[in-house]
Amino acid sequence: MLRSALCSVAAQTGGSHIGEVVVIENLSNRESGVICRDFPQLRIRYVFRDPPIPPGIESTLDAMKYLTGDYIAFLFDDDWWGEQHLEKSIESHTICPDVVASYGSCIWVNGEEGYLTGIHSSFIPWFAAEKPKIKGRWVFELNELLIAGLLKTAFHFSSLLIKRSVWEKCLDCIRDGNPYDTDRLMSVEMGKYGKVVMDSAPHVFIRAHESQECTRIGRTSVGQFWHNKSTEKLLLLAEKAGMHLQHEFSRRMSRKSVSIEDLIDNSTRDSFESLVEHGILRKPPMHRKVIHQILPPFLRSCLNSMRRKQVRIAG
């Protein structure tokens, strides 16, 4: 998988902006070093961790020791970039003042020769952003990032280009040792320091497989614990920012004709349940919930489109 990732880096149309590629191997297989030597056109710094460092703040702080540029672009070794990813990401930083980070929209795939399984979390950023067009770039400030983060992990690290100075400031939000929900928290934390831009046109490919940390840990009590703890952090941040979350959700649902079933379908279950528990959202009546669960996806979508004007919101 690392070879595919590095091939995509080497193929970038914005490759002249790449100062250095840091590859970190967490005591898994020395073969990764051999693969790196097959890319002499890339200035690769290879780091082999022995002993390994588990995911979380310690791993991130260790990685920072090897990064030297003013901007950092991330790519997990099981994912890969489209050829214009860096070029488009750099453009995203120029579309308005005070941009500190950018994301690209992502496509889930089952491998280089597999099939496409959908666009990663496209509904949630669209719902959270104030006035997004279907195509183009969407600009997020702290309030919009909070709405998105309270529903789901809306952005993927493998599509992130961020100012190094801002990344270092954002690390404070994961110093409690969270090994699971870092991408969700960090995407919101960036909003404290400036604007975040997302290109709605997909140019990053995310490989779906069972050994992914988000899949493996997310199904456990550990994942649920950290997810709930992250939600509490985001709710506290929204309170400090003076946000009236009931109003923010209600306004978006009404203006964008989004039903409560749409939010159920597109958020994570734990996130939605937390918003209900805190009185921000209200579950649909039981008969609607039962019908929603038993209908096939196509009919469920048709039914949702009929309900979108019937906003059910607490308060």
Beta strands, then each sheet from edge to edge (+ up, - down):
strand 1: 21-25
strand 2: 44-48
strand 3: 71-73
strand 4: 80-81
strand 5: 99-109
strand 6: 116-119
strand 7: 137-140
strand 8: 161-163
strand 9: 195-207
sheet 1: 1+ 2+
sheet 2: 3+ 8- 5+ 6-
sheet 3: 3+ 8- 5+ 9+ 4-
sheet 4: 3+ 8- 5+ 9+ 7-
end
